[in-house]
Amino acid sequence: MKDLIMGYATNCKFDDFYRFVVSTRQHCDPNKVDIVVFINALGDEFAQVALEKNITLIPVENVWKWVTSSKILNLIYHAKMVGLQALIRLSSGSNRTYLEEDYRSTVANWIHPLAGRWIAYHTFLKVNSSYRMVMTSDVRDVVFQASPFDDLDSSKLHVFEEAGIYFGAPTKENVDSEWVSAVYGKKTLEKLLGKPILCAGTVLGGNHLMMQLIELMALEAQRHRRKPLDQAMFNKVVNYEFPSNQTVKHNLKSGAVLTLCGDHERCWEIHDDKVMVDDRLVPVIHMYDRDSRTKELFVSKIPSPQK
């Protein structure tokens, strides 16, 4: 049974897209891993690279960028969603099912892509359900050094901490705490105080567990469409709605993903053009562009063909 990597890349720059798909396919055999990228129409060069690297592109349209700058468009979408919610409450049977799907689709197109992507993932997995393990990933700032699926327990959900960052008082320096407070209020933030912040950008696990997580995230996106901050939703869901005995929370030294934000400086080194943690090759580097050394390394290793 194959594994699956899903990335979301609306309005992505070609160089970032290229680095992601080239590195994933370099280390993930197409006979073992399918790679799917959700993307809007950005140019023929994206399609050409995807074809060459055996990557499936799934077209998505998101109007968030235009809605935020147009009061009229925002009002139209909001009126449609409120109307659909009212009709759902009054309907039953197949009519209710259709209206619920229309509502989900409208929300997915309207809210910020970082939240809307969970609805797109859910729709895809409902149809393509026969994978062993599934990974969801950012595209813009992620590169692969090896397959992330090797040596991982497929009966668990694997999530990854941001280095040395914990929930505390909401400040400009601790934006995750600010986001949780904005979406859920102070009481939820108080419950999370002292817990390490988990990154929503890279997650992987057994198929049924990932589907369970994605369903919960899709529901949160619909409930909080006015403040669709997926980092806040993700940390609340993983900590309080997902079974703790089925979740592995990896720190920077133990996981298949190294996230380069926070206090990460002493956790890793570069050896022979590879990012290592305690002499261990880390399969996935997230936010590589935030450190000048890793950015220079991967830009030079995977140069854009457009330059």
Backbone bond lengths (Angstrom), bond angles and torsions (degrees), N, CA, C in turn:
res aa  C-N    CA-C-N  psi(-1)  N-CA   C-N-CA  omega(-1)  CA-C   N-CA-C  phi
1 M - - - 1.463 - - 1.529 109.70 -
2 K 1.328 116.32 136.46 1.463 120.94 -174.80 1.531 111.72 -83.95
3 D 1.339 114.83 162.98 1.456 122.70 172.25 1.529 108.74 -101.41
4 L 1.329 115.98 169.00 1.465 121.41 -176.21 1.520 110.25 -137.68
5 I 1.346 115.93 136.53 1.463 122.58 170.13 1.524 107.37 -116.60
6 M 1.331 116.66 125.68 1.463 121.72 175.93 1.531 109.69 -116.08
7 G 1.332 116.05 125.52 1.457 121.68 175.58 1.514 110.57 -118.88
8 Y 1.333 116.03 156.72 1.465 121.28 179.98 1.524 107.71 -123.96
9 A 1.339 117.02 122.41 1.469 119.49 -166.97 1.517 113.35 -137.02
10 T 1.330 118.80 36.19 1.457 119.42 178.04 1.529 110.31 -61.08
11 N 1.342 115.23 134.62 1.474 122.89 178.73 1.527 113.35 58.19
12 C 1.326 116.28 28.37 1.470 121.36 -179.37 1.529 110.34 -77.09
13 K 1.325 116.55 143.69 1.461 120.32 173.02 1.524 109.46 -70.54
14 F 1.335 115.88 146.30 1.460 119.11 -175.35 1.528 111.98 -60.95
15 D 1.316 118.33 -42.34 1.468 121.40 -177.73 1.527 110.98 -58.45
16 D 1.336 117.20 -42.27 1.459 121.24 -179.83 1.526 110.85 -68.47
17 F 1.330 116.12 -43.40 1.464 121.59 176.40 1.524 110.68 -59.58
18 Y 1.308 116.20 -44.45 1.466 121.55 -178.26 1.531 110.87 -62.23
19 R 1.313 116.57 -44.62 1.466 120.86 -178.89 1.531 110.68 -62.91
20 F 1.309 116.62 -39.07 1.468 121.11 179.32 1.526 111.04 -65.90
21 V 1.342 117.41 -53.41 1.464 119.12 -173.04 1.523 111.93 -70.54
22 V 1.338 117.18 -35.57 1.463 119.59 179.02 1.525 110.54 -66.73
23 S 1.328 116.94 -43.48 1.470 119.36 -177.96 1.529 111.49 -70.72
24 T 1.333 117.47 -37.97 1.465 118.81 178.99 1.523 110.89 -64.73
25 R 1.311 116.15 -46.41 1.466 118.10 -177.03 1.527 112.07 -72.62
26 Q 1.314 117.22 -27.47 1.468 120.24 176.85 1.523 111.25 -61.97
27 H 1.324 116.75 -32.65 1.471 120.74 -174.33 1.526 113.94 -111.73
28 C 1.324 117.25 -4.62 1.466 120.97 -178.80 1.520 109.36 -124.02
29 D 1.311 116.04 105.35 1.467 123.66 -178.31 1.532 110.21 -58.83
30 P 1.343 118.11 129.03 1.469 120.02 179.11 1.524 114.16 -61.71
31 N 1.330 117.44 -19.09 1.460 120.44 174.86 1.526 112.52 -77.69
32 K 1.341 115.70 -14.11 1.458 120.63 -178.13 1.526 113.38 -115.32
33 V 1.339 116.72 -26.79 1.464 120.66 -173.45 1.531 110.36 -135.76
34 D 1.320 116.60 125.38 1.467 121.90 169.09 1.516 108.79 -89.47
35 I 1.329 116.05 142.00 1.466 121.37 178.70 1.524 108.30 -124.22
36 V 1.320 115.30 124.03 1.462 122.42 -177.25 1.525 108.10 -124.06
37 V 1.332 116.54 131.71 1.464 121.04 177.35 1.524 108.68 -123.20
38 F 1.320 116.21 124.02 1.462 122.41 175.49 1.526 107.84 -86.26
39 I 1.332 117.24 126.74 1.458 119.86 -170.67 1.521 110.37 -156.43
40 N 1.326 116.33 151.50 1.456 120.70 171.52 1.535 108.82 -90.85
41 A 1.326 117.42 170.25 1.468 121.39 -176.64 1.523 109.80 -70.26
42 L 1.331 116.95 112.92 1.464 122.10 -176.31 1.529 113.15 -121.30
43 G 1.329 117.74 -5.10 1.461 119.02 178.25 1.515 112.47 139.48
44 D 1.328 115.34 158.66 1.458 121.11 -177.10 1.521 113.17 -63.92
45 E 1.340 116.89 -27.90 1.463 119.30 -176.89 1.528 111.37 -64.49
46 F 1.318 117.81 -31.89 1.466 121.14 177.60 1.534 110.18 -66.24
47 A 1.329 115.39 -45.21 1.464 120.31 -179.69 1.524 111.46 -65.39
48 Q 1.320 116.97 -37.07 1.452 120.98 -178.35 1.530 111.26 -66.07
49 V 1.316 116.44 -45.86 1.469 120.37 178.99 1.522 110.43 -64.34
50 A 1.333 116.76 -42.02 1.464 120.33 179.33 1.519 110.92 -60.65
51 L 1.316 116.59 -41.01 1.465 120.88 179.14 1.524 110.91 -64.97
52 E 1.332 116.06 -43.72 1.468 121.18 -179.07 1.534 111.37 -64.26
53 K 1.324 116.90 -35.47 1.467 121.66 -173.68 1.534 112.98 -99.29
54 N 1.325 116.56 7.54 1.468 120.96 178.45 1.531 111.14 59.46
55 I 1.339 114.84 48.13 1.456 123.14 177.74 1.526 108.01 -109.38
56 T 1.317 117.83 135.47 1.460 121.69 177.47 1.520 109.85 -93.57
57 L 1.332 116.40 125.17 1.459 121.72 176.46 1.528 109.09 -98.29
58 I 1.332 116.01 129.28 1.460 122.19 178.04 1.531 107.72 -109.05
59 P 1.336 118.53 117.73 1.471 119.49 -178.03 1.521 112.29 -70.90
60 V 1.324 115.75 132.94 1.467 121.83 174.15 1.522 108.41 -134.77
61 E 1.305 115.93 149.71 1.454 121.74 175.72 1.522 108.16 -122.35
62 N 1.316 116.78 130.60 1.455 121.47 179.37 1.535 108.27 -133.00
63 V 1.337 116.16 126.36 1.464 120.22 -174.57 1.528 112.24 -101.46
64 W 1.330 116.89 10.31 1.467 120.10 -177.00 1.525 112.06 -53.43
65 K 1.321 116.73 -42.28 1.462 121.63 -177.71 1.529 110.78 -59.83
66 W 1.335 116.22 -38.58 1.461 120.42 -178.24 1.524 111.50 -83.40
67 V 1.317 116.60 -35.18 1.466 120.68 -179.82 1.525 111.25 -62.70
68 T 1.336 116.30 -39.17 1.465 119.78 -177.53 1.523 112.48 -67.46
69 S 1.319 117.31 -19.12 1.466 119.97 -179.44 1.531 112.24 -108.92
70 S 1.330 117.56 6.49 1.460 121.20 -178.44 1.525 110.00 -135.82
71 K 1.327 116.83 109.26 1.462 120.97 179.46 1.531 111.12 -64.33
72 I 1.335 116.53 -36.23 1.462 119.91 -179.03 1.529 110.63 -66.35
73 L 1.349 116.70 -47.60 1.462 120.65 -179.87 1.528 110.67 -63.61
74 N 1.322 115.89 -40.25 1.463 120.47 178.35 1.531 110.48 -62.00
75 L 1.321 116.36 -42.12 1.465 121.33 179.67 1.526 111.32 -64.85
76 I 1.329 116.45 -40.65 1.467 120.77 179.46 1.530 110.40 -61.71
77 Y 1.333 117.01 -47.97 1.464 120.50 -179.77 1.519 111.08 -64.93
78 H 1.333 116.26 -41.79 1.467 119.16 -179.47 1.521 110.57 -63.85
79 A 1.323 117.08 -41.96 1.465 121.16 179.10 1.527 110.91 -62.95
80 K 1.330 116.24 -39.43 1.464 119.50 178.72 1.530 110.63 -63.76
81 M 1.341 116.85 -43.96 1.461 119.67 -178.21 1.525 112.43 -66.80
82 V 1.326 116.56 -40.67 1.466 120.11 177.70 1.532 109.83 -64.41
83 G 1.334 115.84 -41.49 1.463 119.78 178.19 1.508 112.63 -63.44
84 L 1.339 116.71 -42.10 1.462 120.66 178.62 1.523 111.19 -64.00
85 Q 1.326 116.84 -40.20 1.461 119.99 178.31 1.534 111.22 -61.29
86 A 1.319 116.02 -40.80 1.464 120.04 178.70 1.526 110.80 -65.26
87 L 1.333 117.40 -42.57 1.460 121.32 179.41 1.531 111.66 -66.19
88 I 1.337 116.53 -36.59 1.469 120.43 178.41 1.525 110.60 -61.09
89 R 1.330 116.17 -42.50 1.471 120.17 -179.36 1.530 111.76 -64.22
90 L 1.330 116.18 -27.73 1.468 120.63 -177.02 1.524 113.27 -94.18
91 S 1.339 116.61 -6.07 1.466 120.09 -172.41 1.522 111.62 -107.46
92 S 1.332 114.75 169.05 1.463 121.34 176.41 1.520 108.95 -151.00
93 G 1.346 114.99 169.10 1.462 120.01 175.92 1.512 113.53 63.73
94 S 1.337 115.61 -143.55 1.464 121.41 -175.72 1.525 111.92 -66.28
95 N 1.334 117.66 -31.27 1.467 120.41 177.53 1.529 110.52 -62.66
96 R 1.333 116.28 -43.41 1.471 120.48 179.48 1.528 110.18 -64.46
97 T 1.326 117.02 -42.13 1.470 120.93 179.50 1.527 111.02 -59.91
98 Y 1.332 116.49 -45.15 1.461 120.66 179.44 1.526 110.75 -62.67
99 L 1.330 116.74 -45.37 1.465 120.76 -179.07 1.530 111.46 -64.08
100 E 1.334 116.91 -38.47 1.474 120.40 177.84 1.522 111.10 -63.87
101 E 1.344 116.86 -39.98 1.463 120.14 178.10 1.523 110.74 -66.70
102 D 1.334 116.92 -39.91 1.462 120.97 177.76 1.521 110.68 -63.28
103 Y 1.329 116.12 -40.28 1.465 120.87 178.69 1.532 110.59 -63.92
104 R 1.319 117.12 -46.29 1.474 121.58 178.84 1.528 110.49 -58.25
105 S 1.324 116.10 -46.26 1.460 121.09 -178.78 1.526 111.42 -63.43
106 T 1.318 116.38 -40.40 1.467 120.67 179.48 1.517 111.15 -65.95
107 V 1.331 116.23 -44.05 1.466 119.88 177.90 1.521 110.52 -62.23
108 A 1.330 117.35 -44.13 1.466 121.62 -178.90 1.523 111.82 -59.56
109 N 1.323 116.77 -38.08 1.463 120.97 179.81 1.521 112.66 -75.89
110 W 1.332 116.36 -27.34 1.462 121.32 -171.91 1.528 113.66 -89.56
111 I 1.330 117.36 -39.34 1.467 119.61 -174.27 1.532 110.94 -80.72
112 H 1.328 115.22 171.33 1.467 121.10 179.59 1.528 109.58 -57.57
113 P 1.346 117.47 138.47 1.468 120.79 -177.15 1.527 114.73 -53.99
114 L 1.335 118.39 -31.48 1.462 120.19 -179.22 1.520 111.96 -63.30
115 A 1.328 116.78 -28.36 1.469 120.29 174.93 1.520 110.99 -92.69
116 G 1.330 116.60 -39.33 1.456 120.68 -179.24 1.512 114.29 -63.51
117 R 1.330 116.42 -25.03 1.468 119.74 -178.24 1.531 112.32 -61.31
118 W 1.343 117.26 -30.68 1.462 119.54 -178.38 1.526 110.87 -66.53
119 I 1.315 116.78 -32.60 1.462 120.30 176.41 1.528 109.76 -70.52
120 A 1.343 116.57 -39.49 1.470 120.12 177.33 1.526 111.13 -64.47
121 Y 1.329 116.93 -42.51 1.467 120.62 177.19 1.534 110.85 -59.75
122 H 1.319 115.88 -43.37 1.458 120.99 -177.87 1.528 110.77 -62.69
123 T 1.318 116.01 -44.45 1.467 120.78 179.09 1.521 110.98 -60.90
124 F 1.330 116.96 -42.50 1.464 121.59 -179.74 1.526 111.39 -64.91
125 L 1.337 117.22 -46.07 1.465 120.54 -175.87 1.521 113.40 -71.69
126 K 1.326 116.78 -24.12 1.464 118.61 175.46 1.531 110.77 -63.48
127 V 1.331 116.21 -31.62 1.464 121.18 179.54 1.523 111.25 -90.76
128 N 1.338 116.18 -41.54 1.474 122.52 -176.73 1.527 108.82 -106.13
129 S 1.329 115.45 79.36 1.462 120.68 -166.80 1.530 115.01 -104.07
130 S 1.326 118.51 2.27 1.467 119.57 -170.60 1.520 113.53 -104.38
131 Y 1.333 116.68 47.89 1.465 120.60 176.57 1.529 110.49 -104.35
132 R 1.321 116.02 155.79 1.467 121.43 177.32 1.528 109.75 -77.74
133 M 1.335 116.44 -59.56 1.463 122.28 177.57 1.525 108.97 -126.78
134 V 1.328 115.00 154.17 1.464 121.83 -178.27 1.525 108.46 -131.61
135 M 1.336 115.54 138.10 1.459 121.49 173.81 1.519 108.99 -123.48
136 T 1.330 116.96 134.75 1.457 121.65 169.78 1.525 107.57 -108.23
137 S 1.335 116.13 140.03 1.458 118.93 -171.93 1.520 111.90 -147.57
138 D 1.337 115.32 143.62 1.460 119.96 163.26 1.527 107.68 -61.26
139 V 1.312 116.52 162.38 1.467 120.94 179.08 1.526 111.07 -115.56
140 R 1.312 117.26 -41.93 1.470 121.70 -170.65 1.526 113.43 -58.15
141 D 1.333 118.12 -34.89 1.463 120.31 -171.23 1.526 112.59 -131.35
142 V 1.345 116.29 34.68 1.472 121.09 -178.13 1.522 109.98 -125.86
143 V 1.344 115.99 134.12 1.461 122.14 172.01 1.531 109.04 -132.45
144 F 1.324 114.99 154.27 1.462 121.38 -178.62 1.521 109.62 -110.10
145 Q 1.346 115.44 140.79 1.464 122.20 173.45 1.526 111.45 -112.79
146 A 1.317 116.80 -13.49 1.472 123.69 179.65 1.523 107.36 -167.22
147 S 1.325 116.21 173.03 1.460 119.43 176.29 1.518 109.61 -71.11
148 P 1.334 118.71 130.94 1.467 120.81 179.87 1.518 113.41 -77.69
149 F 1.335 117.67 -9.81 1.458 120.87 -173.59 1.528 113.92 -87.43
150 D 1.321 116.91 -17.29 1.460 120.16 -178.11 1.532 110.51 -66.93
151 D 1.316 115.37 137.20 1.474 122.45 173.64 1.531 113.64 63.67
152 L 1.342 117.78 20.83 1.460 120.27 175.97 1.526 109.85 -106.27
153 D 1.312 116.24 142.64 1.459 122.06 178.23 1.532 108.45 -71.88
154 S 1.321 116.52 113.43 1.465 120.89 -176.70 1.530 112.66 -76.20
155 S 1.335 116.96 -4.98 1.465 119.93 178.26 1.530 111.75 -93.38
156 K 1.350 116.98 7.95 1.456 121.53 -177.72 1.535 110.94 -125.09
157 L 1.330 114.30 160.57 1.460 121.65 168.26 1.516 107.29 -95.88
158 H 1.338 117.12 130.04 1.467 122.00 -176.76 1.525 109.50 -111.16
159 V 1.339 115.27 118.87 1.464 121.22 178.71 1.523 108.01 -122.98
160 F 1.350 115.81 161.10 1.458 119.69 -167.35 1.525 111.11 -132.03
161 E 1.340 113.53 130.79 1.464 120.43 -178.09 1.526 111.65 -76.77
162 E 1.336 113.84 152.24 1.456 120.38 167.62 1.532 106.86 -89.06
163 A 1.306 116.82 139.65 1.461 121.44 -166.51 1.524 113.87 -63.73
164 G 1.325 115.09 116.01 1.457 120.47 170.76 1.512 114.73 62.44
165 I 1.345 117.86 22.12 1.461 120.50 178.90 1.526 108.24 -110.63
166 Y 1.337 116.16 127.75 1.452 121.31 -176.31 1.527 109.69 -128.33
167 F 1.318 115.55 153.02 1.453 118.74 177.18 1.518 109.74 -66.42
168 G 1.341 115.32 132.99 1.457 122.11 179.57 1.508 109.33 -152.34
169 A 1.317 115.72 -152.79 1.463 119.53 178.68 1.525 109.53 -65.22
170 P 1.337 118.57 137.27 1.463 120.57 -179.99 1.524 111.67 -64.72
171 T 1.311 116.79 119.99 1.464 123.09 177.62 1.520 108.50 -139.82
172 K 1.326 116.21 170.94 1.464 120.42 176.62 1.519 111.07 -64.30
173 E 1.342 116.09 -28.82 1.460 120.36 179.03 1.531 111.16 -78.58
174 N 1.316 117.37 -27.09 1.460 122.04 -179.40 1.527 108.55 -114.65
175 V 1.326 115.16 73.66 1.463 120.16 -173.29 1.526 112.01 -68.64
176 D 1.334 117.94 -29.12 1.462 119.74 179.64 1.520 111.36 -61.75
177 S 1.324 116.48 -40.58 1.470 119.88 176.89 1.525 110.27 -64.00
178 E 1.321 116.08 -39.78 1.465 121.35 177.39 1.523 110.78 -62.17
179 W 1.344 116.57 -40.37 1.465 121.24 -179.35 1.535 111.05 -67.27
180 V 1.332 117.10 -43.64 1.461 120.35 179.16 1.527 110.21 -60.64
181 S 1.321 116.29 -44.29 1.455 120.75 179.47 1.526 110.84 -62.77
182 A 1.330 117.21 -38.27 1.463 121.35 -179.01 1.528 112.00 -67.45
183 V 1.339 116.66 -38.40 1.470 120.73 -176.35 1.523 111.50 -84.34
184 Y 1.344 117.06 -44.69 1.466 120.68 -169.05 1.536 114.52 -114.01
185 G 1.325 116.49 -15.35 1.452 118.80 -178.75 1.522 113.26 96.26
186 K 1.333 115.59 174.88 1.469 121.56 -173.16 1.528 112.97 -68.73
187 K 1.337 118.00 -32.08 1.468 119.97 -176.82 1.523 111.71 -64.05
188 T 1.334 116.23 -42.65 1.471 119.27 178.02 1.512 110.52 -66.25
189 L 1.335 117.09 -40.44 1.463 120.07 177.93 1.520 110.63 -61.44
190 E 1.321 117.39 -40.26 1.468 120.72 179.38 1.524 111.68 -60.95
191 K 1.326 117.02 -36.25 1.465 120.46 177.48 1.529 111.55 -65.88
192 L 1.340 116.09 -31.06 1.470 120.63 -176.46 1.525 113.47 -88.69
193 L 1.333 117.82 -7.61 1.461 120.85 -175.52 1.525 111.36 -53.85
194 G 1.328 115.26 130.59 1.461 121.29 178.35 1.510 114.99 88.09
195 K 1.340 117.59 -12.75 1.461 120.39 179.66 1.533 109.90 -80.69
196 P 1.347 117.49 144.24 1.461 119.73 177.56 1.523 111.38 -66.47
197 I 1.310 116.74 143.02 1.461 121.75 -179.94 1.523 109.39 -79.51
198 L 1.319 116.14 128.65 1.465 123.00 -179.61 1.516 109.44 -98.67
199 C 1.318 116.22 146.09 1.459 121.24 -176.27 1.534 110.24 -94.75
200 A 1.335 116.09 125.89 1.466 121.65 179.39 1.520 112.71 -79.50
201 G 1.325 117.00 -9.75 1.462 120.42 -172.44 1.508 115.95 -75.61
202 T 1.330 117.30 -24.96 1.470 121.65 178.95 1.526 108.74 -139.07
203 V 1.321 115.78 118.69 1.466 122.61 -178.68 1.514 107.68 -142.56
204 L 1.339 117.65 143.92 1.459 119.15 173.15 1.521 111.10 -151.12
205 G 1.338 114.09 158.23 1.447 119.17 -179.64 1.509 111.23 175.63
206 G 1.328 115.52 -176.93 1.450 120.39 176.65 1.522 111.01 -59.17
207 N 1.322 116.36 149.83 1.465 121.58 -173.24 1.528 112.61 -53.34
208 H 1.342 117.35 -49.34 1.464 118.89 -175.54 1.522 111.80 -67.84
209 L 1.349 117.36 -31.92 1.459 120.41 177.95 1.528 111.31 -72.11
210 M 1.325 116.38 -39.74 1.462 119.73 177.44 1.526 110.44 -65.52
211 M 1.336 116.47 -38.77 1.463 119.32 177.44 1.527 110.44 -63.68
212 Q 1.326 116.29 -39.25 1.466 120.86 178.12 1.526 110.56 -62.33
213 L 1.346 116.40 -46.14 1.463 121.05 178.67 1.525 110.68 -62.49
214 I 1.326 116.68 -45.76 1.461 121.11 -176.87 1.524 111.02 -64.75
215 E 1.314 117.39 -37.78 1.472 120.73 175.82 1.532 110.67 -60.86
216 L 1.328 116.55 -45.34 1.459 120.59 179.28 1.524 111.22 -63.51
217 M 1.342 117.31 -41.22 1.463 121.31 179.48 1.526 111.35 -67.52
218 A 1.325 116.66 -37.89 1.469 120.20 178.21 1.528 110.48 -64.25
219 L 1.328 116.98 -39.93 1.459 120.83 177.74 1.527 111.37 -65.32
220 E 1.333 116.75 -41.30 1.461 120.13 178.44 1.528 110.93 -63.73
221 A 1.328 116.95 -39.50 1.464 121.03 179.02 1.528 110.88 -61.64
222 Q 1.320 116.42 -38.06 1.464 120.21 179.25 1.528 111.49 -72.73
223 R 1.330 116.96 -37.27 1.465 120.60 -179.38 1.525 112.10 -69.93
224 H 1.332 115.88 -34.40 1.468 120.59 -172.96 1.527 110.80 -118.12
225 R 1.334 115.01 45.65 1.463 118.58 -174.96 1.525 112.96 -65.88
226 R 1.329 117.80 -22.67 1.463 121.06 178.26 1.528 112.04 -74.58
227 K 1.342 116.64 -27.80 1.471 121.32 177.97 1.528 108.33 -133.67
228 P 1.323 116.67 69.47 1.469 120.27 -172.04 1.536 112.66 -83.97
229 L 1.329 116.45 68.22 1.462 121.57 -178.42 1.527 108.61 -93.52
230 D 1.324 116.17 101.96 1.471 118.57 -168.02 1.518 113.08 -69.49
231 Q 1.333 118.71 -26.00 1.463 119.93 175.64 1.528 110.78 -62.13
232 A 1.320 115.99 -44.12 1.468 120.19 178.55 1.521 110.58 -63.79
233 M 1.318 116.42 -46.64 1.463 120.64 -178.87 1.522 111.28 -62.73
234 F 1.325 116.37 -41.97 1.462 121.72 -177.78 1.526 111.43 -62.88
235 N 1.325 116.85 -47.00 1.464 119.79 -178.88 1.518 112.01 -66.60
236 K 1.321 117.45 -35.72 1.464 120.37 176.51 1.523 110.80 -67.46
237 V 1.336 117.16 -44.42 1.466 121.48 -178.57 1.525 111.07 -64.46
238 V 1.321 117.77 -48.90 1.465 120.90 -176.06 1.526 111.13 -65.91
239 N 1.315 117.15 -38.79 1.463 119.91 -176.47 1.524 113.95 -79.14
240 Y 1.351 117.54 -28.84 1.462 118.56 -171.02 1.522 115.64 -127.76
241 E 1.313 119.20 -10.87 1.460 119.92 -177.77 1.526 113.25 -121.64
242 F 1.319 117.07 -10.55 1.460 120.46 -179.64 1.523 109.12 -106.42
243 P 1.325 118.31 140.98 1.472 120.41 -177.93 1.535 111.99 -58.86
244 S 1.318 116.96 121.37 1.466 120.90 -176.32 1.533 112.06 -66.15
245 N 1.339 116.85 -28.39 1.468 119.42 -179.19 1.523 112.39 -77.32
246 Q 1.323 117.11 -4.97 1.461 121.03 176.85 1.519 111.93 -112.10
247 T 1.323 116.28 10.87 1.468 121.67 -176.84 1.522 110.77 -119.52
248 V 1.333 115.84 134.10 1.467 121.59 172.66 1.526 107.61 -113.80
249 K 1.335 115.78 118.75 1.463 121.05 178.11 1.528 108.38 -97.74
250 H 1.310 115.75 109.36 1.464 120.97 -176.10 1.524 110.46 -91.34
251 N 1.338 115.98 134.99 1.457 118.84 169.30 1.528 108.98 -86.96
252 L 1.322 117.09 -177.23 1.470 119.90 -173.58 1.519 113.01 -65.57
253 K 1.322 117.14 -23.67 1.455 119.41 -176.23 1.517 112.92 -90.49
254 S 1.338 118.03 -13.38 1.461 118.89 -171.45 1.524 114.63 -113.14
255 G 1.313 118.34 -11.74 1.449 119.37 -167.84 1.519 116.04 -97.54
256 A 1.337 113.73 170.06 1.467 121.38 174.57 1.512 111.54 -78.93
257 V 1.338 117.06 -10.04 1.460 122.95 -179.80 1.523 109.46 -124.76
258 L 1.314 116.06 131.94 1.467 122.53 173.70 1.523 107.45 -108.98
259 T 1.333 116.58 116.47 1.469 121.99 -178.29 1.519 109.01 -102.28
260 L 1.324 116.30 116.15 1.462 120.96 -171.54 1.522 111.88 -91.20
261 C 1.326 115.60 67.39 1.455 120.29 170.06 1.516 106.96 -139.65
262 G 1.325 115.99 161.12 1.455 118.46 -177.56 1.522 111.20 75.69
263 D 1.321 115.81 -148.89 1.464 122.55 -174.69 1.535 110.30 -89.85
264 H 1.331 115.80 70.98 1.465 120.19 -175.32 1.526 113.33 -101.84
265 E 1.330 117.99 -7.14 1.463 122.15 -167.10 1.528 114.11 -54.29
266 R 1.326 117.93 -42.59 1.466 120.22 -173.89 1.521 113.35 -92.90
267 C 1.320 116.98 8.70 1.465 120.67 -175.51 1.517 113.38 -91.41
268 W 1.324 118.00 -17.25 1.460 119.90 -171.28 1.527 111.15 -145.57
269 E 1.333 114.49 163.42 1.470 122.16 176.35 1.519 108.85 -144.18
270 I 1.314 116.58 162.90 1.465 121.42 175.41 1.529 108.32 -104.94
271 H 1.338 116.17 122.00 1.459 122.45 176.67 1.525 108.64 -127.85
272 D 1.325 116.83 125.11 1.468 121.28 176.72 1.529 111.72 50.79
273 D 1.326 115.23 47.68 1.473 122.09 177.15 1.526 113.40 63.22
274 K 1.322 116.91 27.62 1.460 121.37 176.76 1.527 109.01 -134.13
275 V 1.327 115.94 143.11 1.461 120.84 177.27 1.528 108.08 -86.56
276 M 1.330 115.42 123.02 1.459 121.86 -174.25 1.530 110.53 -122.25
277 V 1.332 115.52 148.54 1.464 122.40 171.98 1.518 107.04 -123.32
278 D 1.326 117.06 113.25 1.469 121.92 -178.17 1.528 110.84 51.64
279 D 1.331 115.23 47.99 1.475 122.56 179.33 1.531 113.35 64.82
280 R 1.312 116.67 16.77 1.466 121.64 177.48 1.526 108.86 -109.75
281 L 1.329 116.46 129.61 1.460 121.02 176.87 1.528 108.92 -71.92
282 V 1.332 116.73 124.61 1.461 121.28 178.59 1.531 108.73 -89.98
283 P 1.335 118.36 122.07 1.465 120.04 -175.10 1.525 115.36 -60.17
284 V 1.334 117.48 -39.31 1.469 120.59 -173.16 1.526 110.05 -128.50
285 I 1.334 115.90 131.79 1.464 121.70 175.85 1.522 107.83 -112.26
286 H 1.330 115.66 119.09 1.455 122.11 -179.26 1.527 108.90 -107.89
287 M 1.321 115.75 138.76 1.473 123.14 -177.12 1.516 111.33 65.28
288 Y 1.337 115.88 36.60 1.470 119.75 -179.46 1.524 112.02 -61.30
289 D 1.336 117.00 -23.27 1.464 119.90 -177.39 1.522 113.08 -77.79
290 R 1.342 117.26 -5.72 1.467 119.75 -179.53 1.521 113.16 -83.69
291 D 1.316 117.12 -12.47 1.464 121.14 177.51 1.531 108.16 -119.20
292 S 1.302 117.06 129.49 1.466 120.77 -174.35 1.522 112.41 -61.60
293 R 1.347 117.36 -31.55 1.470 120.13 -177.84 1.526 111.33 -71.12
294 T 1.333 116.19 -45.91 1.468 118.26 -179.59 1.527 110.72 -72.28
295 K 1.309 117.10 -35.21 1.467 119.31 178.19 1.522 110.23 -62.21
296 E 1.322 116.52 -46.51 1.472 120.70 178.68 1.528 110.87 -62.79
297 L 1.333 116.58 -39.85 1.462 121.04 -179.08 1.529 111.05 -61.19
298 F 1.319 117.66 -52.14 1.464 120.10 -173.08 1.525 112.79 -78.68
299 V 1.321 117.46 -29.10 1.467 119.08 174.93 1.528 109.91 -66.50
300 S 1.339 116.60 -36.59 1.469 119.61 179.64 1.519 111.15 -76.97
301 K 1.338 117.60 -33.81 1.479 120.53 179.67 1.522 112.87 -73.05
302 I 1.344 115.69 -33.49 1.462 120.30 -178.16 1.530 107.93 -127.37
303 P 1.332 117.59 73.18 1.466 119.97 -178.98 1.530 111.85 -69.85
304 S 1.306 115.59 145.80 1.466 119.41 178.90 1.517 110.67 -69.63
305 P 1.350 119.15 137.20 1.453 120.59 177.84 1.512 113.28 -70.03
306 Q 1.328 117.11 -10.53 1.466 120.35 -179.90 1.518 112.14 -81.80
307 K 1.342 117.52 -6.50 1.480 120.60 -177.59 1.517 110.47 -108.52
